[in-house]
Amino acid sequence: MKGAQFRQPLFEFSGACAGCGETPYIKLVTQLYGERMMVANATGCSSIYGGTFPTSPYCQRPDGRGPTWGNSLFEDNAEYGFGMRLAADSNRVLLEAKVKRLLELGTTPELTEALNASLALWKDTSEEAIAAQNQVAKVIDDAVEGASGEALELVKKIRELKDYFVDKSIWIIGGDGWAYDIGFGGVDHVIASGRNVNILVLDTEVYSNTGGQASKATPIGSVAKFAEAGKPLGKKNMGLMCMSYGYVYVASISLGANRNHAQKALMEAEAYDGPSIVFCYAPCINHGIDMRYSQVQMKKAVESGYWPLYRYNPASEEGKRFSFDAREPKSDYIEFIKSERRYTSLYNTNPENAEDLFKKSAEDAKRRWNIFKNIGELM
């Protein structure tokens, strides 16, 4: 979307840590789709800075449109967002049926014109479709006053559902502790449903909000609570697991490394008529870095081969569905991880095995990198 960064963010002035790697992704999504977003937010950092009573960083446009936001638990947030999708779909099916029946019976010329305009834009989500929806809201009260019998009940129901002429953009947001661990069963269930939801995984590779515990997203050698001697096993390859369904849009992005790629992936995910999941690399204060340079760290993560960039789009033609979007690493992997205290503290907690774990981490990262680099022919 050309000029996206000139659009008003509908997420601003959050209480997140200075330099937080998560919030720029949410801000970008609200710039793209905030006027019709419905957000199911898992408990974690993003729910704390996203909705700590009595304030919220989510806001409205001058016309009153903005994200609808709700928070649920680790274990059921994906299902919570799935319910939003089912509800929106049900309301739109009912609305379309009521509109068509009212047009058969007849109503005021103004409402007839407005309803026909909205039906013509039924699958459109542009500002033109929103304007057509607003026009229905503008003239429907007059139609209620002049209606009777079945037509009156139809007009009342259309007035009740008037905000569903334009489809909702459903976003299920949470961290890696939710998506990879506690809420994984729900995430898997929702993407397997085939329904049109967008899942945004803010991957800090650790349980950030609860103090830095290891998750299944924590890489080999990283020090975290419950992994003080360095995590001995590799990170779950959740992107590959999701791609195995064949009908799920999957992307891995790093905003500081390639902003155009990140925006393109988010727009493709939202445009895909089915489940999508986007993994976002998010530097965290628990990583032990200078948070003034979190965007730079995102770039270094990709340049060192630590974090891959890719997109898998089932809507593309056969043979072109997977795109590996990162260039060959140009900096040293071990040098990168040694720039973060979550790795270098291994010299204090497990000095005799530190170098061996760093080596295993580099080998695992290279193996994962090559899997994504070469998987295109299979997908």
C-alpha positions as CSV (number, residue, x, y, z in Angstrom):
1,M,0.0,0.0,0.0
2,K,1.7,3.1,-1.2
3,G,1.9,5.8,1.5
4,A,1.0,3.5,4.3
5,Q,3.3,5.3,6.7
6,F,1.4,8.5,6.2
7,R,-1.8,6.8,7.5
8,Q,-2.7,7.5,11.1
9,P,-1.6,4.7,13.4
10,L,-4.5,3.5,15.6
11,F,-2.0,2.2,18.2
12,E,0.1,4.9,19.9
13,F,1.7,5.9,23.2
14,S,1.8,2.4,24.6
15,G,3.4,1.7,28.0
16,A,5.8,-0.9,26.6
17,C,9.5,-0.9,27.4
18,A,11.4,1.8,25.4
19,G,12.6,0.2,22.2
20,C,10.2,-2.7,22.4
21,G,10.4,-4.9,19.3
22,E,6.8,-5.9,19.4
23,T,4.9,-2.6,19.2
24,P,6.1,-1.5,15.7
25,Y,4.4,-4.6,14.2
26,I,1.1,-3.8,15.9
27,K,1.4,-0.1,14.9
28,L,1.9,-1.1,11.3
29,V,-1.1,-3.5,11.2
30,T,-3.3,-0.7,12.6
31,Q,-2.1,1.7,9.9
32,L,-3.1,-0.9,7.3
33,Y,-6.4,-2.3,8.7
34,G,-7.1,-0.5,12.0
35,E,-10.4,1.0,10.9
36,R,-12.0,-2.5,10.7
37,M,-9.8,-4.6,13.0
38,M,-11.1,-7.0,15.6
39,V,-8.3,-8.1,17.9
40,A,-8.1,-11.1,20.2
41,N,-5.0,-10.5,22.3
42,A,-3.4,-13.3,24.4
43,T,-2.3,-12.5,27.9
44,G,1.3,-11.3,27.9
45,C,3.3,-8.2,27.2
46,S,1.0,-7.2,24.3
47,S,-2.1,-7.4,26.5
48,I,-0.4,-5.4,29.3
49,Y,0.7,-2.5,27.1
50,G,-2.3,-3.0,25.0
51,G,-5.0,-2.7,27.6
52,T,-3.9,-1.8,31.1
53,F,-6.9,-0.3,32.8
54,P,-7.9,2.5,32.6
55,T,-5.9,3.4,29.5
56,S,-5.5,1.9,26.0
57,P,-3.0,2.7,23.2
58,Y,-5.7,1.7,20.6
59,C,-7.5,4.8,19.3
60,Q,-10.0,6.0,16.7
61,R,-9.9,7.9,13.5
62,P,-11.7,11.3,13.4
63,D,-14.8,9.4,12.0
64,G,-14.9,7.2,15.1
65,R,-13.6,4.0,13.4
66,G,-10.9,2.0,15.0
67,P,-9.8,-1.4,16.3
68,T,-12.1,-3.5,18.6
69,W,-9.8,-5.1,21.1
70,G,-10.3,-7.9,23.7
71,N,-8.0,-9.9,25.9
72,S,-8.2,-13.6,26.7
73,L,-6.1,-16.2,28.4
74,F,-2.9,-18.0,27.1
75,E,-4.8,-21.2,26.7
76,D,-7.8,-20.0,24.7
77,N,-7.0,-16.8,22.9
78,A,-6.9,-18.4,19.4
79,E,-10.3,-19.8,20.0
80,Y,-11.5,-16.4,21.3
81,G,-10.4,-14.8,18.0
82,F,-11.9,-17.7,16.0
83,G,-15.2,-16.9,17.7
84,M,-14.9,-13.4,16.5
85,R,-14.5,-14.7,12.9
86,L,-17.6,-17.0,13.3
87,A,-19.7,-14.2,14.7
88,A,-18.7,-11.7,12.0
89,D,-19.4,-14.3,9.3
90,S,-22.8,-15.2,10.8
91,N,-23.8,-11.5,11.1
92,R,-22.8,-10.9,7.5
93,V,-24.8,-13.9,6.2
94,L,-27.9,-12.7,8.2
95,L,-27.4,-9.1,7.0
96,E,-27.2,-10.0,3.4
97,A,-30.3,-12.1,3.6
98,K,-32.3,-9.3,5.4
99,V,-31.1,-6.7,2.8
100,K,-32.2,-8.8,-0.1
101,R,-35.6,-9.5,1.4
102,L,-36.1,-5.8,2.2
103,L,-35.3,-4.9,-1.4
104,E,-37.9,-7.4,-2.6
105,L,-40.5,-5.8,-0.3
106,G,-39.4,-2.2,-1.1
107,T,-38.3,0.6,1.1
108,T,-37.4,4.3,0.7
109,P,-35.6,5.4,-2.5
110,E,-32.6,6.7,-0.4
111,L,-32.2,3.4,1.5
112,T,-32.7,1.3,-1.7
113,E,-29.9,3.2,-3.4
114,A,-27.6,2.9,-0.4
115,L,-28.3,-0.8,0.1
116,N,-27.7,-1.6,-3.6
117,A,-24.4,0.3,-3.4
118,S,-23.3,-1.7,-0.4
119,L,-24.3,-5.0,-1.9
120,A,-22.3,-4.1,-5.0
121,L,-19.3,-3.7,-2.8
122,W,-20.0,-6.7,-0.5
123,K,-16.6,-8.2,-0.9
124,D,-14.8,-4.9,-1.0
125,T,-13.0,-3.5,2.1
126,S,-11.9,-0.1,0.6
127,E,-12.7,3.4,1.8
128,E,-15.4,3.4,-0.9
129,A,-17.1,0.4,0.7
130,I,-16.9,2.1,4.1
131,A,-18.4,5.2,2.6
132,A,-21.3,3.1,1.2
133,Q,-21.8,1.5,4.6
134,N,-21.9,5.0,6.3
135,Q,-24.5,6.1,3.8
136,V,-26.8,3.2,4.8
137,A,-26.4,4.3,8.5
138,K,-27.2,7.9,7.5
139,V,-30.5,7.1,5.8
140,I,-31.8,4.1,7.7
141,D,-33.5,5.9,10.6
142,D,-35.9,7.7,8.2
143,A,-36.7,4.3,6.6
144,V,-37.6,2.9,10.1
145,E,-40.2,5.7,10.6
146,G,-42.0,4.9,7.4
147,A,-41.9,1.1,7.6
148,S,-44.4,-1.4,9.0
149,G,-45.0,-5.1,9.3
150,E,-42.3,-7.4,8.0
151,A,-40.4,-4.5,6.4
152,L,-40.2,-2.7,9.8
153,E,-38.6,-5.8,11.4
154,L,-36.2,-6.1,8.5
155,V,-35.1,-2.4,8.6
156,K,-34.6,-2.7,12.4
157,K,-32.4,-5.8,12.0
158,I,-30.4,-4.1,9.2
159,R,-29.9,-1.1,11.4
160,E,-28.6,-3.4,14.2
161,L,-26.1,-5.0,11.8
162,K,-25.2,-1.9,9.7
163,D,-21.5,-2.1,10.7
164,Y,-21.1,-5.5,8.9
165,F,-21.5,-4.4,5.3
166,V,-17.7,-4.2,5.3
167,D,-16.1,-7.4,6.5
168,K,-14.0,-7.4,9.7
169,S,-10.3,-8.0,9.7
170,I,-9.7,-10.5,12.5
171,W,-6.3,-10.5,14.1
172,I,-5.2,-12.9,16.8
173,I,-2.2,-11.5,18.6
174,G,0.2,-12.9,21.2
175,G,3.8,-13.8,22.0
176,D,5.8,-17.0,21.5
177,G,4.9,-18.3,24.9
178,W,1.3,-18.3,23.8
179,A,1.7,-19.4,20.2
180,Y,4.5,-22.0,20.6
181,D,3.6,-23.3,24.1
182,I,0.5,-22.8,26.2
183,G,-1.9,-21.8,23.4
184,F,-0.4,-24.0,20.6
185,G,-3.3,-26.5,20.7
186,G,-5.7,-23.6,20.0
187,V,-3.6,-22.1,17.3
188,D,-3.3,-25.4,15.6
189,H,-7.1,-25.9,15.8
190,V,-7.9,-22.5,14.4
191,I,-5.5,-22.6,11.4
192,A,-6.8,-26.2,10.7
193,S,-10.3,-24.7,10.4
194,G,-9.5,-23.0,7.2
195,R,-11.4,-19.8,8.3
196,N,-10.2,-16.3,7.5
197,V,-8.2,-15.2,10.5
198,N,-4.8,-13.6,10.8
199,I,-2.4,-14.6,13.6
200,L,0.4,-12.3,14.6
201,V,3.1,-14.0,16.6
202,L,5.4,-11.5,18.4
203,D,8.4,-13.7,18.8
204,T,10.8,-12.6,21.5
205,E,12.0,-16.2,22.0
206,V,11.2,-16.1,25.7
207,Y,8.3,-15.6,28.1
208,S,8.8,-11.8,28.3
209,N,6.0,-10.6,30.6
210,T,6.5,-13.2,33.3
211,G,10.2,-12.5,33.7
212,G,12.1,-14.3,31.0
213,Q,11.3,-18.1,31.1
214,A,12.3,-20.4,28.3
215,S,9.7,-21.2,25.7
216,K,9.7,-23.7,22.8
217,A,10.8,-20.7,20.7
218,T,14.0,-20.3,22.7
219,P,17.1,-21.3,20.6
220,I,19.9,-23.5,21.6
221,G,22.4,-21.9,24.0
222,S,20.1,-19.0,25.1
223,V,20.0,-18.5,28.9
224,A,16.5,-18.1,30.4
225,K,14.7,-19.1,33.5
226,F,14.4,-22.9,33.5
227,A,17.3,-22.9,31.1
228,E,20.0,-21.3,33.2
229,A,22.7,-23.5,31.8
230,G,21.7,-22.7,28.2
231,K,18.8,-24.3,26.4
232,P,20.1,-27.7,25.1
233,L,17.5,-28.3,22.5
234,G,16.5,-26.4,19.3
235,K,13.7,-24.0,18.6
236,K,10.4,-25.5,17.4
237,N,10.0,-25.0,13.6
238,M,6.5,-23.8,13.9
239,G,6.5,-22.0,10.5
240,L,7.3,-25.3,8.8
241,M,4.6,-27.1,10.8
242,C,2.0,-24.6,9.7
243,M,3.0,-24.8,6.1
244,S,2.5,-28.6,6.2
245,Y,-1.3,-28.0,6.0
246,G,-0.9,-26.6,2.5
247,Y,-3.7,-24.0,2.9
248,V,-2.3,-21.7,5.6
249,Y,-0.5,-18.5,4.7
250,V,2.8,-18.4,6.6
251,A,5.5,-15.7,6.8
252,S,8.5,-14.9,8.8
253,I,9.4,-11.2,9.0
254,S,11.8,-8.8,10.6
255,L,10.8,-5.2,10.4
256,G,14.3,-3.7,10.9
257,A,15.8,-6.0,8.3
258,N,13.3,-5.3,5.5
259,R,10.4,-3.0,6.0
260,N,8.9,-3.5,2.5
261,H,9.0,-7.3,3.0
262,A,7.3,-7.0,6.4
263,Q,4.5,-4.8,5.0
264,K,4.1,-7.0,2.0
265,A,3.8,-10.2,4.1
266,L,1.2,-8.5,6.4
267,M,-0.9,-7.4,3.4
268,E,-0.7,-10.8,1.7
269,A,-1.7,-12.4,5.0
270,E,-4.8,-10.2,5.3
271,A,-5.7,-10.5,1.7
272,Y,-5.6,-14.3,1.8
273,D,-9.1,-15.8,2.2
274,G,-8.1,-18.3,4.8
275,P,-5.9,-18.7,7.9
276,S,-2.6,-16.9,8.1
277,I,0.2,-16.7,10.6
278,V,3.0,-14.3,10.6
279,F,6.1,-14.7,12.9
280,C,7.7,-11.4,13.8
281,Y,11.2,-11.2,15.2
282,A,11.0,-8.9,18.2
283,P,14.0,-7.9,20.3
284,C,13.2,-7.7,24.0
285,I,14.8,-6.2,27.1
286,N,15.3,-9.7,28.3
287,H,17.8,-10.2,25.5
288,G,20.3,-8.0,27.2
289,I,20.8,-5.5,24.4
290,D,20.8,-1.7,24.1
291,M,17.1,-1.2,23.3
292,R,17.8,2.0,21.5
293,Y,19.0,-0.1,18.7
294,S,16.4,-2.8,18.6
295,Q,15.6,-2.2,14.9
296,V,19.4,-2.5,14.1
297,Q,19.4,-5.8,16.0
298,M,16.5,-7.0,13.8
299,K,18.6,-6.3,10.8
300,K,21.7,-8.0,12.2
301,A,19.6,-11.1,13.1
302,V,18.8,-11.6,9.4
303,E,22.2,-10.7,8.1
304,S,23.9,-13.3,10.4
305,G,21.5,-16.1,9.4
306,Y,19.8,-16.0,12.8
307,W,16.3,-15.2,11.6
308,P,15.0,-16.2,8.1
309,L,12.7,-14.2,5.9
310,Y,10.1,-16.1,3.9
311,R,6.5,-16.2,2.7
312,Y,4.3,-19.1,1.8
313,N,1.2,-18.1,0.0
314,P,-1.3,-20.9,-0.9
315,A,-3.1,-18.5,-3.3
316,S,-0.1,-18.3,-5.6
317,E,0.3,-20.7,-8.5
318,E,1.8,-24.1,-8.0
319,G,5.6,-24.0,-7.8
320,K,5.6,-20.3,-6.8
321,R,3.9,-20.5,-3.4
322,F,7.1,-20.3,-1.3
323,S,9.5,-17.4,-1.4
324,F,12.7,-17.4,0.6
325,D,13.4,-13.6,0.9
326,A,16.6,-13.4,2.8
327,R,20.0,-13.0,1.3
328,E,23.0,-15.2,2.1
329,P,24.4,-14.4,5.6
330,K,27.1,-11.8,5.4
331,S,28.1,-11.7,9.1
332,D,29.1,-14.2,11.7
333,Y,26.3,-16.0,13.6
334,I,28.3,-16.6,16.8
335,E,29.5,-13.0,16.8
336,F,25.8,-11.9,16.6
337,I,24.6,-14.0,19.5
338,K,27.5,-12.9,21.6
339,S,26.2,-9.3,21.2
340,E,23.3,-10.3,23.5
341,R,23.5,-11.0,27.2
342,R,21.1,-13.8,27.0
343,Y,23.9,-15.8,25.3
344,T,27.0,-14.3,26.9
345,S,25.7,-15.0,30.4
346,L,26.4,-18.6,29.6
347,Y,30.0,-17.9,30.4
348,N,28.8,-17.4,34.0
349,T,26.2,-20.1,34.3
350,N,27.8,-22.9,32.3
351,P,31.3,-21.8,31.2
352,E,32.6,-25.3,30.5
353,N,29.9,-25.9,27.8
354,A,29.4,-22.3,26.5
355,E,31.4,-22.6,23.3
356,D,30.0,-26.0,22.5
357,L,26.5,-24.7,22.9
358,F,27.2,-21.7,20.7
359,K,28.6,-24.0,18.0
360,K,25.5,-26.2,18.2
361,S,23.3,-23.1,18.0
362,A,25.1,-22.0,14.9
363,E,24.8,-25.5,13.3
364,D,21.1,-25.6,14.2
365,A,20.4,-22.2,12.7
366,K,22.3,-23.1,9.5
367,R,20.3,-26.3,9.2
368,R,17.0,-24.4,9.6
369,W,18.2,-21.7,7.2
370,N,18.9,-24.3,4.5
371,I,15.6,-26.0,5.1
372,F,13.7,-22.8,4.2
373,K,16.2,-21.9,1.5
374,N,15.6,-25.2,-0.3
375,I,12.0,-26.0,0.5
376,G,10.6,-24.0,-2.4
377,E,10.8,-26.9,-4.8
378,L,8.8,-29.1,-2.5
379,M,6.1,-26.5,-1.8
